[in-house]
């Protein structure tokens, strides 16, 4: 809150007289204070109306001019000079210096106590603060009603009216969706984009000074890590504390308004996931569940399946969040089932491995390096279960790193896909890898993952250790434990070949 110098001058009961600096009457005063310090500059922050009797002013003209110049540099709004005590009148050299600076210099007569000036100014500031709070208290309920009755556009209208600014709503990509009271021009839109590039973090906001001198304030609209868009206010001056409260209130209402369809979408995605899980379980009559899978198919009623296998259960939640976010941004229904260390997603039959890569694009490099990704061939919707089976077998044979492997390009496809050979591999896995998996479960070790990395690296310690993110001595210790548990020798090629096939079969179940 602030009052212009011309308002102070207009208070007749104070009997103040302007002596110099008429060009600065629109300067805004935020605080009135009295000081007789010869150098008060370091304690000033700008916007002050400094009252002084000149008791300790410099004795020379140049010194007094320098004193006023320092006050001007400190951002002082005006100077009130009390006469009748130390000085009978305002020194003429100070009048000339203040005029040159455009710094308002007001004479305070002896009959007007400094305390009266201070009380009048601070009282007005308190009134303005109260009026602003009252304005906010009236505007907030109007905004709340607006979100129910008119949505985002109505909120923008109320926010712009309450703050006297231009309100702009932007989508996640920073494109203008709506504004009030008028559309912003291309130059202003570019300035808003510049502010957007500075935003970081889930609760970020940014402020910048536009080329026209206006203030541009931009806030992220979102809940948690989900970003729905951005809200910008273009105001002639920086926002007051009350304006910032109103901006925050509008932001919260917009976030809630965006969250309503998001919650409905999340509920639909959960229902879709349950339907897919029932189809994969193949328990009882699955026709009702199959009928819910239709939106996953393309125009030819075909689907593909994507399976992502994770080395650590902690990565599964991160992958699921990335997939859900990508599907939401693409405005596509999500059919996903999640298990302890892997997840499966139904895609359209017309989708490609590039689609799968796009779903995982938001993951960090360390997480991507730990993933095995498989994609099925296009199959009729009625064979969605078979598509998931294909993608799991492809993922089990894929290399770590997040690059999708198509089932049609799967090396060793016959062994994994043919029922007879598959049964042999499953039996082999139960006799070998199952013991390692049980050891991992009981002791929190990673023998199965480490064994596969070692076998796929053809026994190269450095490569396998790097892929796992462990030291080669750690990997050697784990392989020694594997040899002890399975009573085998990993330096025998036949043993390594059988264990690799068994591990692939075990992880693709």
C-alpha positions in Angstrom: 0.0 0.0 0.0 1.2 3.5 -0.8 0.0 7.1 -1.1 1.3 9.6 -3.6 3.2 12.7 -2.5 0.5 14.9 -4.0 -2.1 13.4 -1.6 0.1 14.4 1.4 0.4 17.9 0.1 -3.4 18.1 -0.2 -4.0 17.5 3.5 -4.8 21.1 4.4 -4.7 20.6 8.2 -1.0 19.8 7.9 -0.3 23.1 6.1 2.6 21.7 4.1 4.1 23.7 1.3 5.8 22.4 -1.8 9.2 24.1 -2.2 10.8 21.9 -5.0 10.4 18.7 -7.0 7.0 19.3 -8.5 7.7 16.7 -11.2 7.9 14.0 -8.5 4.5 14.4 -6.9 3.3 11.0 -8.2 6.0 9.3 -6.2 4.5 6.8 -3.8 5.1 6.9 0.0 5.0 3.7 1.9 6.5 4.9 5.2 6.9 8.2 7.1 9.9 8.6 9.4 11.9 11.2 11.3 15.7 11.3 11.3 18.4 13.8 12.1 21.2 11.4 11.2 23.7 13.0 8.8 23.9 9.7 6.8 20.7 7.7 7.2 21.0 6.2 3.7 22.0 2.6 4.7 18.8 2.2 6.7 16.5 3.3 3.9 14.8 0.9 1.5 12.8 3.2 -0.8 9.4 4.8 -0.6 10.0 6.8 2.6 8.8 10.3 3.4 11.8 11.6 5.4 11.2 14.3 8.0 14.1 16.4 9.3 14.8 19.8 10.9 18.2 19.8 9.3 19.9 19.7 12.7 22.9 17.8 11.5 22.9 18.8 7.8 26.3 19.4 6.2 27.4 23.0 6.5 28.4 23.5 2.9 26.1 23.8 -0.2 27.9 20.9 -1.9 27.5 18.8 1.2 23.7 19.5 1.4 23.3 18.8 -2.4 25.2 15.5 -1.9 22.9 14.7 1.1 19.7 15.1 -1.1 21.3 13.2 -3.9 22.0 10.2 -1.6 18.4 10.3 -0.4 17.2 10.3 -4.0 19.5 7.3 -4.8 18.1 5.4 -1.8 14.6 5.7 -3.3 13.2 8.2 -0.9 9.8 9.4 -2.1 9.9 12.9 -0.6 11.6 15.1 2.1 9.8 17.1 4.7 11.9 20.0 6.0 10.8 21.4 9.4 11.4 25.2 9.7 11.4 27.5 12.7 13.9 25.5 14.8 17.4 24.9 13.3 16.5 26.8 10.1 14.0 29.6 9.8 13.4 28.7 6.1 14.3 25.9 3.7 17.8 26.7 2.4 17.7 28.0 -1.2 20.5 25.7 -2.3 18.5 22.7 -1.1 15.5 23.9 -3.1 17.6 24.2 -6.2 19.2 20.8 -5.7 15.9 19.0 -5.0 14.4 20.6 -8.2 17.3 19.3 -10.2 16.7 15.8 -8.9 12.9 15.9 -9.2 12.7 15.1 -5.5 9.7 16.6 -3.8 10.8 18.9 -0.9 8.0 20.0 1.4 8.2 22.7 4.1 6.7 21.6 7.4 5.9 24.7 9.4 6.7 25.0 13.1 3.1 24.7 14.1 2.8 21.2 12.5 4.4 18.5 14.6 6.2 15.8 12.7 4.1 13.3 14.7 0.9 14.7 13.1 2.4 14.2 9.6 3.5 10.7 10.4 0.1 9.7 12.0 -1.8 11.1 9.0 0.3 9.2 6.5 0.3 5.9 8.4 -3.4 6.2 9.1 -4.1 6.5 5.4 -1.9 3.6 4.7 -3.8 1.5 7.2 -7.1 2.6 5.6 -5.8 1.5 2.2 -4.7 -1.9 3.6 -8.1 -2.4 5.2 -9.8 -1.5 2.0 -7.6 -4.0 0.1 -8.4 -6.8 2.6 -12.1 -5.9 2.3 -11.8 -6.0 -1.5 -10.1 -9.4 -1.3 -12.7 -10.8 1.1 -15.5 -9.8 -1.3 -13.6 -11.0 -4.4 -12.8 -14.5 -3.1 -16.4 -15.6 -2.7 -17.2 -14.3 -6.1 -14.3 -16.3 -7.6 -15.6 -19.4 -5.8 -19.1 -19.0 -7.2 -17.6 -18.2 -10.6 -15.7 -21.6 -10.8 -19.0 -23.4 -10.2 -21.1 -21.3 -12.6 -18.7 -20.3 -15.4 -15.5 -22.3 -15.0 -12.1 -20.9 -15.9 -13.3 -18.0 -18.0 -15.4 -16.7 -15.1 -12.5 -17.0 -12.7 -10.3 -14.9 -15.1 -13.0 -12.3 -15.3 -13.3 -12.0 -11.5 -9.5 -12.0 -11.0 -9.0 -9.3 -13.6 -11.7 -7.1 -12.1 -10.5 -7.5 -8.5 -6.8 -6.7 -9.3 -7.2 -4.2 -12.1 -4.9 -6.4 -14.2 -5.1 -8.6 -17.3 -5.5 -12.3 -16.5 -4.2 -14.9 -18.9 -4.7 -18.7 -18.7 -2.2 -20.9 -20.5 -2.1 -24.6 -21.1 0.7 -27.0 -20.1 2.7 -26.1 -23.2 2.4 -22.4 -22.5 -0.1 -21.6 -25.1 -2.8 -18.9 -24.3 -6.2 -20.5 -23.7 -8.2 -17.5 -22.5 -7.7 -14.0 -21.2 -9.6 -11.1 -19.7 -10.4 -8.3 -20.3 -8.6 -8.6 -23.7 -6.3 -10.9 -25.7 -2.6 -10.2 -25.2 -0.6 -9.2 -28.2 2.3 -11.3 -29.7 5.0 -9.3 -28.0 3.4 -9.7 -24.5 2.8 -13.4 -25.2 6.5 -13.8 -26.0 7.4 -12.0 -22.7 5.1 -14.4 -20.8 6.9 -17.3 -22.5 10.2 -15.9 -21.3 9.0 -16.0 -17.7 7.7 -19.6 -18.2 11.2 -20.7 -19.0 12.4 -19.6 -15.6 9.9 -21.7 -13.7 11.2 -24.8 -11.8 9.7 -27.1 -9.2 6.1 -28.1 -8.5 5.1 -24.9 -6.8 6.9 -22.4 -8.9 6.1 -18.8 -9.8 8.0 -16.1 -11.7 7.9 -12.3 -12.0 9.4 -10.2 -14.7 9.2 -6.5 -15.9 7.8 -6.2 -19.4 9.1 -3.9 -22.1 6.2 -1.5 -21.5 7.1 -1.3 -17.8 4.2 -3.6 -16.7 4.8 -6.4 -14.2 4.3 -10.0 -15.5 3.5 -12.5 -12.8 3.2 -16.2 -13.8 2.2 -19.1 -11.5 2.0 -22.8 -12.2 -1.4 -24.4 -11.9 -1.2 -28.0 -10.6 -1.6 -30.4 -7.8 1.5 -32.3 -6.6 3.8 -33.0 -9.6 0.9 -32.8 -12.1 0.9 -29.5 -14.1 -2.4 -28.5 -15.7 -1.3 -25.1 -17.0 -0.2 -21.6 -15.9 -1.9 -18.4 -14.8 -0.4 -15.0 -15.6 -1.3 -11.5 -14.4 -0.2 -8.4 -16.3 -0.4 -5.4 -14.1 0.8 -1.7 -14.4 2.9 -2.1 -11.2 4.1 -5.1 -9.1 1.3 -6.9 -7.4 0.5 -5.9 -3.8 0.3 -8.5 -1.1 -3.5 -8.6 -1.4 -3.3 -9.0 -5.2 -0.9 -11.9 -4.7 -3.5 -13.5 -2.3 -6.2 -13.1 -4.9 -3.9 -14.6 -7.6 -3.2 -17.6 -5.3 -6.9 -18.1 -4.6 -7.7 -18.1 -8.3 -4.9 -20.5 -8.9 -6.2 -22.9 -6.3 -9.7 -22.8 -7.8 -8.4 -23.4 -11.3 -6.4 -26.4 -10.0 -9.5 -27.9 -8.4 -11.5 -27.3 -11.6 -8.8 -29.1 -13.6 -8.7 -31.9 -11.1 -12.3 -32.9 -11.4 -12.0 -34.5 -14.9 -8.6 -35.9 -13.9 -10.1 -37.8 -11.0 -12.8 -39.2 -13.2 -10.1 -40.2 -15.7 -8.1 -41.9 -12.9 -11.1 -43.8 -11.8 -11.8 -44.9 -15.4 -8.1 -46.0 -15.8 -8.4 -48.1 -12.6 -11.6 -49.8 -14.0 -9.8 -50.4 -17.3 -6.9 -52.0 -15.4 -9.2 -54.3 -13.4 -10.8 -55.4 -16.7 -7.5 -56.3 -18.3 -6.4 -58.1 -15.1 -9.6 -60.3 -15.2 -9.0 -61.1 -18.9 -5.4 -62.1 -18.2 -6.5 -64.2 -15.2 -8.8 -66.3 -17.4 -10.9 -67.2 -14.4 -14.6 -67.9 -15.1 -16.5 -66.0 -17.7 -14.3 -63.1 -18.8 -16.7 -61.8 -21.6 -18.0 -58.8 -19.5 -14.4 -57.8 -18.8 -13.4 -58.3 -22.5 -16.3 -56.0 -23.6 -14.6 -53.1 -21.7 -11.3 -53.4 -23.6 -12.8 -52.0 -26.9 -11.4 -48.4 -26.5 -7.9 -49.9 -26.4 -8.1 -51.2 -30.0 -7.5 -49.4 -33.3 -10.0 -49.0 -36.2 -9.3 -52.7 -37.2 -10.1 -53.9 -33.7 -6.5 -54.9 -33.2 -4.2 -54.4 -30.2 -0.6 -54.6 -29.2 0.7 -55.2 -25.7 3.7 -53.5 -24.0 5.5 -55.1 -21.1 8.1 -53.4 -19.0 10.2 -55.5 -16.6 12.1 -53.7 -13.8 15.1 -54.9 -11.9 13.8 -53.4 -8.7 10.2 -53.1 -7.5 10.8 -49.4 -6.6 11.1 -48.6 -10.3 7.6 -50.1 -11.2 5.7 -47.1 -9.6 7.9 -44.7 -11.5 7.3 -46.4 -14.8 3.5 -46.6 -14.1 3.4 -42.9 -13.4 5.3 -42.1 -16.6 3.0 -44.3 -18.7 -0.2 -42.9 -17.2 1.0 -39.3 -17.7 2.0 -39.9 -21.3 -1.3 -41.5 -22.1 -3.2 -38.7 -20.4 -1.3 -36.1 -22.4 -2.1 -38.0 -25.6 -5.8 -38.1 -24.5 -5.9 -41.9 -24.8 -7.5 -44.5 -22.5 -5.1 -46.5 -20.3 -5.4 -50.3 -19.8 -2.6 -51.3 -17.5 -1.9 -54.0 -15.0 0.9 -53.8 -12.5 2.7 -56.6 -10.8 5.6 -56.6 -8.3 8.4 -56.1 -10.9 6.6 -55.5 -14.2 3.6 -54.0 -15.8 1.7 -54.6 -19.0 -0.2 -52.0 -21.1 -2.6 -52.4 -24.1 -1.7 -50.3 -27.1 -3.5 -49.9 -30.4 -2.6 -52.4 -33.1 -1.4 -49.6 -35.3 1.1 -48.4 -32.7 4.8 -49.0 -33.2 7.8 -49.4 -30.9 8.3 -45.7 -31.1 4.9 -45.3 -29.3 6.4 -47.5 -26.5 9.5 -45.3 -26.4 7.4 -42.2 -26.1 5.5 -43.6 -23.1 8.8 -44.0 -21.2 10.4 -40.7 -22.3 9.7 -39.0 -19.0 11.9 -41.5 -17.0 15.4 -40.7 -15.7 18.4 -42.4 -17.4 19.2 -44.6 -14.3 15.6 -46.0 -14.3 15.7 -46.5 -18.1 18.9 -48.4 -17.9 17.3 -51.0 -15.5 14.3 -51.7 -17.8 13.6 -54.5 -20.3 10.8 -53.7 -22.7 8.9 -55.9 -25.0 6.2 -55.3 -27.6 3.8 -57.9 -29.1 2.7 -58.2 -32.7 -0.7 -56.8 -33.6 -3.4 -59.2 -32.6 -7.2 -59.2 -32.6 -8.7 -57.6 -29.5 -10.1 -61.0 -28.6 -6.5 -62.2 -28.2 -5.4 -59.5 -25.8 -4.2 -62.1 -23.4 -2.0 -63.7 -26.0 -0.6 -60.2 -26.9 0.4 -59.6 -23.3 2.0 -63.0 -23.2 4.0 -62.2 -26.3 5.2 -58.9 -24.9 6.3 -60.5 -21.7 8.4 -63.1 -23.5 9.9 -60.3 -25.6 10.7 -58.2 -22.5 12.3 -61.2 -20.8 14.6 -61.6 -23.8 15.3 -57.8 -24.3 18.5 -56.1 -23.2 18.4 -53.7 -20.3 18.2 -50.0 -21.3 14.6 -49.4 -22.2 14.8 -50.1 -25.9 11.6 -52.0 -26.9 12.1 -55.5 -28.5 9.3 -56.7 -30.8 8.1 -60.2 -30.4 8.5 -60.8 -34.1 12.2 -60.0 -33.9 12.8 -62.1 -30.8 15.9 -64.2 -31.0 15.1 -67.8 -29.9 11.4 -67.2 -30.6 10.7 -70.8 -31.3 12.0 -72.0 -27.9 9.9 -69.4 -26.0 6.7 -69.6 -28.1 6.4 -73.4 -28.8 4.5 -75.0 -25.9 6.6 -78.2 -25.8 10.0 -76.4 -25.6 8.4 -73.8 -23.3 7.5 -76.5 -20.9 11.0 -77.8 -20.8 12.4 -74.3 -20.1 9.8 -73.8 -17.3 10.8 -77.1 -15.7 14.5 -76.1 -15.9 13.7 -72.7 -14.4 11.9 -74.3 -11.4 14.9 -76.6 -10.8 17.4 -73.7 -10.9 16.3 -70.1 -11.0 13.5 -70.7 -8.5 16.1 -71.4 -5.8 17.9 -68.2 -6.5 14.6 -66.2 -6.5 13.7 -67.7 -3.2 17.1 -66.7 -1.8 16.5 -63.2 -3.1 13.1 -63.0 -1.4 14.4 -64.2 2.0 17.7 -62.3 2.1 17.0 -59.2 -0.1 19.8 -60.1 -2.5 19.7 -59.7 -6.3 21.1 -63.0 -7.6 18.6 -63.6 -10.4 19.1 -60.1 -11.9 22.9 -60.4 -11.5 23.1 -63.8 -13.1 21.2 -62.7 -16.2 23.4 -59.6 -16.5 26.5 -61.8 -16.2 25.2 -64.3 -18.8 24.1 -61.7 -21.3 27.5 -60.1 -21.1 29.0 -63.4 -22.1 30.8 -63.6 -18.7 32.5 -60.2 -19.2 32.7 -58.9 -15.6 33.2 -55.2 -16.4 30.3 -55.0 -18.8 27.9 -56.9 -16.5 28.9 -54.9 -13.4 28.5 -51.6 -15.3 25.0 -52.6 -16.5 24.1 -53.5 -12.9 25.7 -50.4 -11.4 27.9 -52.4 -9.0 31.6 -53.1 -8.6 32.9 -56.1 -10.4 34.1 -57.6 -7.1 30.5 -57.4 -5.9 29.3 -59.2 -9.0 32.1 -61.9 -8.6 30.8 -62.5 -5.0 27.3 -62.9 -6.2 28.2 -65.4 -8.9 30.2 -67.4 -6.4 27.0 -67.6 -4.3 25.0 -68.7 -7.4 27.5 -71.5 -8.1 27.2 -72.6 -4.5 23.4 -72.6 -4.4 23.0 -74.3 -7.8 26.1 -76.6 -7.4 27.3 -75.7 -10.9 30.3 -74.1 -12.7 29.6 -70.9 -14.6 32.8 -71.3 -16.7 31.1 -74.2 -18.6 29.4 -72.8 -21.8 26.6 -75.4 -21.7 25.8 -74.5 -18.1 25.7 -70.8 -19.0 23.4 -71.4 -22.0 20.9 -73.5 -20.0 20.9 -71.0 -17.2 20.3 -68.0 -19.6 17.3 -69.8 -21.2 16.0 -70.8 -17.7 16.3 -67.2 -16.5 14.5 -65.8 -19.5 11.7 -68.4 -19.1 11.4 -67.6 -15.3 11.2 -63.8 -15.8 8.7 -64.1 -18.6 6.1 -66.0 -16.6 
